[in-house]
Amino acid sequence: MDLSDLIERNAAFTPDKAAIRFLGRTLTYAGFAERIGAAARGLKSRLGVGPGDRVAILAANHPDYLVLLYACARLGAMLVPLNWRLAAAEQAFILSDAGVKVLVVEEAFAAVTPLLKQALPDARIVGIDFQPESGSFEQMLDHGRGADRSPHVDITCPLLIVYTSGTTGRPKGAVLRQEALVWNAAMSQHVHGLTADDHVLTALPLFHVGGLNIQTTPALQVGATVTLHPRFTPETTLVALALDAPTLVVLVPAMIQALTAHSDWQDTSLASLRAVTTGSTIVPQPLIDVITARGIPVLQVYGSTETCPIAVYTRLGGDTGRGNAVGLPGIHCEARVVDDEGREVAHGTAGEVVVRGPNVFQEYWGNEAATREALRDGWYCTGDIATRDAEGYFHIHDRKKNMIISGGENIYPAEIERVLGDHPAVAESAVIGRADPKWQEVPVAYVVLRAGLSVDAEGLVHHLAVHLARFKIPRDFVFVDDLPHTALGKVQHFRLKEMVQATQATTGAA
């Protein structure tokens, strides 16, 4: 049995039920299963795709993104989702590193194809909405012949290679088995009380495991309906929440901020929603409050690309009122907080989060050294710093690599950022460490102000001093128009560090 069999089973039970809704069109479960089989035949007979081959996709959200995922599962191939926000050179590196055999691409992102052909001249290119050298996706479906499966394929086979953004150097490809998606879906069902009666709205990009696997694939594997948006905009999401009547949605903090700041927010009906799920970064309490004020529970999911991503969570009907707690270990995995020697620490003591379970990735593609560093005795070392309270709930404090050591004291930037975010004039902030001859490092804050509001450095110092120890208060405040982000809205602290290091190198500062 492979992952695509779950779609076929749902098609047998409810053939005429809507599986995917997209731009006014509906793909039923019967049509979805048929399209998966046709895609598998086309990939196999026309393009020679078989077990272990890599098939990449570079496109905005589209039903054929999911068709391709399950077709690869049926063939024992691996899907490589590409972040369309990356530069063509970055995308070309991933395609080359993964050694892709086929690239399925939307015409809007086809600038990468010359670089791909230069690096991998034998790679085949298929267009979702145009006709490159190897034809269109529809032609591949129409002209496939023969079997639509490969022998000896089951859920233990690798299915996804998802490249992490990486804080330094090149990105790494986390390899996830089919079974990781099965167990991840089981935990999503536990988080959300997910059933075939649910209707999921997906506006997060499918090139991230958050968009793909927190609700989307779990919904399809349980027989629910997914409404898919090509990409997120506040306007289309608000309309969909009111008119399409979804029961569940995943919104990262940047999306919540955009929605709740929109003039139509208060007048948009949320009556159908059972819950809003969030995560990907530390979630400011005011963003949670603005959702719960509308009577909608907010659930948190903590995890990473390497955990598919569900690892720790709060669940519908459970305790969701613990401030910044992200929840308890998932029902099908283990999570601990450990010291530098891997020993579990006492409640209330900060340490690194480690995760073990069938949802955890297999390896970093072609990178044994990075795999050994991240996977130790079956435990994935996340690099995140957390504490657990007396009841075992996890509280994430920061990335281990973001931690600032100043005069022997550990400073977690996320703590400072949280307090800065409570100031009415601060829209967003990021705190990093800057080298200092006396203290080793000192914190520096980059601050984005809200439109029409103002505050100076002195005002922020006074605000922070009420809540934080003196050594945690940034030595400098740099006011900027925006901050560098990942596609899921995470601030890229390492980009700011590179800017500081470049400035110090130019000026000769310590």
C-alpha positions in Angstrom: 0.0 0.0 0.0 1.2 3.5 -0.9 0.0 7.0 0.0 -2.1 7.3 -3.1 -4.2 4.4 -2.1 -5.8 6.6 0.6 -7.1 8.8 -2.2 -8.5 5.8 -4.2 -10.2 4.5 -1.0 -11.9 7.9 -0.5 -12.9 7.9 -4.2 -14.5 4.5 -3.8 -16.5 5.6 -0.7 -17.5 9.1 -2.0 -16.7 9.4 -5.7 -18.8 12.5 -6.3 -17.6 14.4 -3.2 -15.5 17.6 -3.8 -11.8 16.8 -3.0 -10.3 20.1 -4.3 -11.9 23.4 -5.1 -9.8 25.9 -7.1 -10.7 29.1 -8.8 -14.4 28.2 -9.2 -13.7 24.6 -10.4 -14.2 21.4 -8.4 -12.2 18.2 -8.7 -14.2 15.3 -7.2 -12.5 12.4 -5.4 -13.2 10.2 -8.4 -11.7 12.8 -10.7 -8.7 13.3 -8.4 -7.9 9.6 -8.3 -8.3 9.3 -12.0 -5.9 12.3 -12.6 -3.3 10.8 -10.2 -3.4 7.5 -12.2 -3.0 9.4 -15.5 -0.2 11.5 -14.1 1.6 8.4 -12.9 1.2 6.7 -16.3 2.5 9.8 -18.1 5.5 10.2 -15.8 6.4 6.6 -16.2 5.8 5.9 -19.9 6.6 9.3 -21.4 9.3 10.6 -19.1 10.8 7.4 -17.6 10.1 8.2 -14.0 10.5 5.3 -11.6 11.5 4.5 -8.0 14.0 6.9 -6.5 13.7 9.5 -9.3 13.2 13.1 -8.4 10.4 15.2 -9.9 10.4 18.9 -9.0 7.6 21.4 -9.2 7.9 25.2 -9.4 4.4 26.7 -9.3 1.9 28.6 -7.2 -0.7 26.4 -5.4 -2.6 24.4 -8.0 -4.5 21.1 -7.9 -1.9 19.4 -10.0 0.6 20.1 -7.2 -1.3 17.5 -5.2 -1.9 15.2 -8.2 1.9 15.2 -8.7 2.5 14.4 -5.0 0.3 11.3 -5.1 1.5 10.2 -8.5 5.1 10.2 -7.2 4.0 8.2 -4.2 2.5 5.6 -6.6 5.7 5.3 -8.6 8.1 5.4 -5.6 9.5 8.7 -7.0 10.3 11.8 -4.9 8.7 15.2 -5.2 10.9 18.3 -4.8 8.7 21.4 -4.1 10.5 24.6 -5.1 10.0 27.9 -3.4 8.9 30.3 -6.1 10.2 33.3 -4.1 13.8 32.2 -4.4 16.0 33.6 -7.1 16.5 31.5 -10.2 20.1 30.8 -9.2 18.9 29.5 -5.8 16.3 27.3 -7.5 18.9 26.0 -9.9 21.1 24.9 -7.1 18.3 22.9 -5.5 17.4 21.3 -8.9 21.0 20.4 -9.4 21.6 19.2 -5.8 18.5 16.9 -6.0 19.5 15.7 -9.5 15.9 16.1 -10.8 14.8 14.1 -13.8 11.7 16.2 -14.5 10.7 19.7 -13.6 7.0 20.6 -13.8 6.8 24.4 -14.0 4.4 27.3 -14.3 5.2 29.6 -17.1 5.5 32.6 -14.7 8.5 30.9 -13.1 10.1 29.5 -16.2 13.2 31.7 -15.9 15.0 28.9 -14.1 14.7 26.5 -17.1 17.9 27.7 -19.0 19.9 27.3 -15.8 18.4 23.8 -15.2 19.3 22.7 -18.8 22.8 24.0 -18.3 23.3 22.0 -15.1 21.2 18.9 -16.0 21.0 18.8 -19.8 19.0 15.5 -19.7 16.3 16.9 -17.4 12.8 17.1 -18.9 10.6 20.2 -18.5 6.8 20.0 -18.4 4.6 23.1 -18.3 1.5 23.4 -16.2 0.1 26.3 -18.2 2.3 26.3 -21.3 4.1 23.9 -23.7 7.9 23.7 -23.3 10.1 21.0 -25.0 8.6 18.0 -23.2 5.0 19.2 -23.5 2.3 20.3 -21.2 1.0 18.6 -18.1 -2.3 17.9 -19.9 -0.4 16.2 -22.8 1.5 14.1 -20.3 -1.8 13.0 -18.8 -3.5 12.3 -22.1 -0.7 10.3 -23.7 0.5 8.1 -20.8 0.3 4.4 -21.5 0.7 1.2 -19.5 0.9 0.6 -15.8 0.4 3.5 -13.4 2.4 1.9 -10.6 5.9 0.7 -9.9 6.5 -2.6 -8.1 7.6 -2.9 -4.5 6.5 0.6 -3.5 4.9 1.1 -0.1 4.7 3.8 2.6 8.3 3.1 3.7 9.6 4.7 0.5 10.9 8.3 0.5 8.4 10.7 -1.1 9.4 14.4 -0.4 12.7 16.3 -0.5 11.9 19.6 1.0 14.8 22.1 1.1 15.2 24.1 4.2 16.1 27.8 3.9 19.2 27.3 6.1 20.7 30.0 8.3 24.2 29.7 6.7 25.5 28.2 3.5 23.4 26.2 1.1 19.9 24.8 1.8 19.6 21.2 2.8 17.0 18.8 1.4 15.1 17.0 4.2 13.9 13.6 2.9 10.5 12.5 4.2 9.1 9.0 3.8 5.5 8.4 2.7 4.8 7.1 6.2 5.8 10.4 7.7 2.8 11.9 5.9 0.6 9.1 7.2 1.6 9.7 10.9 1.6 13.4 10.4 -2.0 13.2 9.2 -3.0 11.1 12.2 -1.7 13.8 14.5 -3.5 16.5 12.4 -6.7 14.6 13.0 -5.9 14.6 16.8 -5.1 18.4 16.7 -8.3 19.4 14.8 -10.8 16.6 15.4 -10.5 16.4 11.6 -13.1 14.3 9.8 -14.5 13.9 6.3 -17.1 16.5 7.1 -14.4 19.3 7.3 -13.6 21.9 4.7 -10.1 23.2 4.8 -9.0 26.5 3.3 -5.4 26.4 2.1 -3.7 29.7 1.3 -0.2 28.9 2.6 2.2 27.9 -0.2 2.4 24.1 -0.8 6.2 24.3 -1.2 6.4 24.4 2.6 5.4 21.5 4.8 3.1 23.8 6.7 0.9 24.5 3.7 1.2 21.0 2.5 0.9 18.9 5.6 -0.7 20.6 8.6 -4.2 20.4 7.1 -4.1 19.9 3.3 -2.9 16.3 2.9 -4.5 15.2 6.2 -7.8 16.5 4.9 -7.5 14.7 1.6 -6.4 11.5 3.2 -9.5 11.5 5.5 -11.9 12.4 2.7 -12.5 16.0 3.5 -12.7 19.0 1.0 -9.9 21.4 0.4 -10.3 24.9 -1.1 -7.0 25.9 -2.6 -5.9 29.4 -3.3 -3.0 30.0 -5.7 -1.4 32.3 -3.2 -2.4 34.4 -0.1 -4.0 37.8 -0.3 -6.0 39.3 2.5 -8.9 40.2 0.2 -9.4 36.7 -1.3 -8.9 35.0 2.0 -11.6 37.2 3.7 -14.0 36.5 0.9 -13.4 32.8 1.1 -13.9 32.8 4.9 -17.3 34.4 4.5 -18.6 32.7 1.3 -16.9 29.3 1.1 -17.6 28.4 4.7 -14.4 26.5 5.6 -14.3 24.9 9.0 -10.5 25.0 9.4 -7.6 27.2 8.2 -3.9 27.6 8.9 -2.7 31.2 9.2 0.9 32.1 10.1 1.3 35.3 12.1 2.1 37.5 9.1 -1.2 36.4 7.5 -3.1 37.0 10.7 -1.6 40.5 10.9 -2.6 41.2 7.3 -6.1 39.9 7.7 -6.9 41.6 11.0 -5.5 44.9 9.8 -7.8 44.9 6.7 -10.7 47.2 6.7 -13.1 44.3 6.1 -11.9 42.1 9.0 -14.6 43.1 11.5 -17.5 42.7 9.0 -16.3 39.3 7.6 -18.3 36.4 8.9 -16.3 33.6 10.5 -19.3 31.6 11.5 -18.2 28.4 9.8 -14.7 28.2 11.4 -14.2 25.7 14.1 -10.6 26.8 14.7 -7.6 28.8 13.3 -4.3 27.0 13.5 -1.0 28.9 13.6 2.7 28.4 14.1 5.9 28.6 12.1 7.4 31.1 14.5 6.7 32.4 18.0 3.2 33.8 17.8 2.6 37.2 19.5 -0.2 37.1 22.0 -2.1 40.1 20.5 -2.5 38.2 17.3 -4.0 35.3 19.1 -6.3 37.6 21.1 -7.7 39.3 18.0 -8.9 35.9 16.7 -10.2 34.6 20.0 -12.1 37.9 20.4 -14.2 36.8 17.4 -15.1 33.6 19.3 -12.7 31.3 17.3 -10.3 29.0 19.1 -6.6 29.4 18.1 -4.5 26.2 18.0 -0.7 26.1 17.8 1.5 23.7 16.0 5.2 23.5 16.6 7.5 21.6 14.3 9.8 22.0 11.3 10.4 20.7 7.8 12.2 17.8 9.4 9.2 16.8 11.4 6.7 16.9 8.5 5.9 19.4 10.4 3.6 18.4 13.3 5.5 17.5 16.5 4.1 19.5 19.4 0.6 21.1 19.5 -2.4 22.3 21.4 -5.7 20.7 20.3 -9.3 21.6 19.8 -11.1 21.1 23.1 -7.9 21.1 25.0 -6.0 23.7 27.1 -5.2 26.6 24.7 -5.0 29.3 27.3 -1.4 29.0 28.5 0.1 32.2 27.2 2.9 31.4 24.8 2.7 27.6 25.3 2.8 25.7 21.9 1.4 22.5 23.4 2.3 18.9 24.3 4.2 16.3 22.3 2.1 14.8 19.5 0.2 11.6 20.0 2.5 9.7 17.6 5.9 11.1 18.4 8.1 12.0 21.4 9.6 15.4 22.2 12.0 16.4 25.0 14.0 19.3 26.2 17.6 18.4 26.7 21.0 19.9 27.7 24.2 19.9 25.6 24.9 16.3 26.6 21.4 15.1 25.5 20.1 14.7 29.1 16.5 15.7 29.7 16.3 18.8 31.8 14.0 19.7 34.7 10.8 21.5 34.1 11.4 25.3 33.9 15.0 24.8 32.7 15.9 25.9 29.2 17.3 23.4 26.8 17.2 22.2 23.2 14.0 20.6 21.8 14.6 17.1 20.3 11.9 15.0 18.5 11.7 11.3 17.7 9.0 9.4 15.8 7.8 8.1 12.4 7.1 11.7 11.3 10.8 12.6 11.5 12.8 12.9 8.3 15.1 10.2 7.0 18.2 12.2 6.1 19.4 15.3 4.4 19.7 14.5 0.7 23.3 13.8 -0.1 24.7 15.3 3.1 25.9 12.7 5.5 27.6 15.2 7.8 24.5 17.4 8.3 22.4 14.3 8.8 24.8 13.0 11.6 24.7 16.4 13.3 20.9 16.6 13.2 19.9 13.0 13.9 21.4 11.5 17.1 20.3 8.1 18.3 17.0 8.6 16.4 16.4 12.0 17.9 16.1 15.1 15.6 17.9 18.0 17.2 15.8 21.0 16.3 18.1 23.8 17.4 15.2 25.5 19.2 15.4 26.5 22.9 12.4 25.8 25.1 11.3 25.1 28.6 8.5 22.8 29.8 6.1 23.8 32.5 4.9 21.6 35.4 2.2 20.0 33.2 4.7 19.3 30.4 3.6 22.1 28.0 6.4 23.4 25.8 7.3 27.1 25.7 9.6 27.9 22.8 12.0 30.8 23.5 14.3 31.1 20.5 16.6 29.4 18.0 19.7 28.1 19.6 21.8 29.9 17.0 20.0 33.2 17.7 21.0 33.1 21.4 23.2 36.1 22.4 25.9 35.6 25.1 26.6 38.9 26.7 28.9 39.1 29.7 28.2 35.4 30.4 24.5 35.9 30.4 22.2 34.1 27.9 19.9 36.5 26.0 17.1 35.2 23.8 16.2 37.7 21.1 12.6 36.4 20.9 12.0 37.5 24.5 13.0 41.1 23.6 11.1 41.0 20.4 7.9 39.9 22.3 8.2 42.9 24.6 8.9 45.3 21.8 5.9 44.0 20.0 3.7 45.1 23.0 4.6 48.7 22.3 1.7 50.3 20.3 4.1 52.0 17.8 6.1 48.8 16.9 4.8 46.8 14.0 7.7 44.3 14.0 11.2 43.9 15.3 14.2 41.6 15.2 17.0 41.4 17.7 20.5 40.1 16.9 23.9 40.0 18.6 26.7 42.4 17.7 30.3 41.7 18.6 31.5 43.8 21.5 35.1 44.0 22.9 33.9 44.2 26.5 30.8 42.0 26.7 31.5 39.6 23.8 28.1 40.4 22.3 25.4 43.0 22.8 21.9 43.0 21.5 20.8 45.3 18.7 17.2 45.8 17.7 15.9 46.4 14.2 12.5 48.0 14.4 9.6 48.6 11.9 7.1 51.2 13.1 3.4 51.2 12.5 2.2 53.7 9.9 1.3 57.0 11.5 2.9 56.2 14.8 6.3 57.1 16.2 8.7 56.3 19.1 12.4 56.9 19.5 15.1 54.7 21.0 14.8 56.3 24.4 11.1 55.6 24.5 11.7 51.9 23.6 14.4 51.7 26.3 11.9 52.9 28.9 9.3 50.4 27.6 11.7 47.5 27.8 13.1 48.5 31.2 9.7 47.9 32.8 9.7 44.2 31.7 13.3 43.1 31.2 16.6 43.0 33.0 19.0 45.8 32.1 21.5 43.5 30.3 18.8 42.4 27.9 18.0 45.9 26.7 19.5 46.5 23.2 22.4 48.9 22.9 21.2 50.3 19.6 17.9 50.6 17.8 17.9 50.7 14.0 14.6 51.9 12.5 13.9 50.3 9.1 11.1 50.1 6.6 11.0 46.3 6.6 12.8 43.1 7.6 14.0 40.1 5.6 11.5 37.3 5.8 11.0 33.7 4.7 7.9 32.7 2.7 6.2 31.8 6.0 6.9 35.2 7.5 9.8 34.2 9.7 12.4 37.0 10.2 15.7 35.9 8.7 18.0 37.0 11.6 21.1 35.7 9.8 20.5 38.2 7.0 20.6 41.0 9.6 23.8 39.5 11.1 25.4 39.5 7.6 24.6 43.2 7.3 26.1 44.0 10.7 29.2 41.9 9.9 29.6 43.7 6.6 29.3 47.1 8.2 31.9 46.2 10.9 34.3 44.9 8.3 33.9 48.1 6.3 34.3 50.5 9.3 36.9 48.3 11.1 34.7 48.2 14.2 35.2 45.4 16.7 
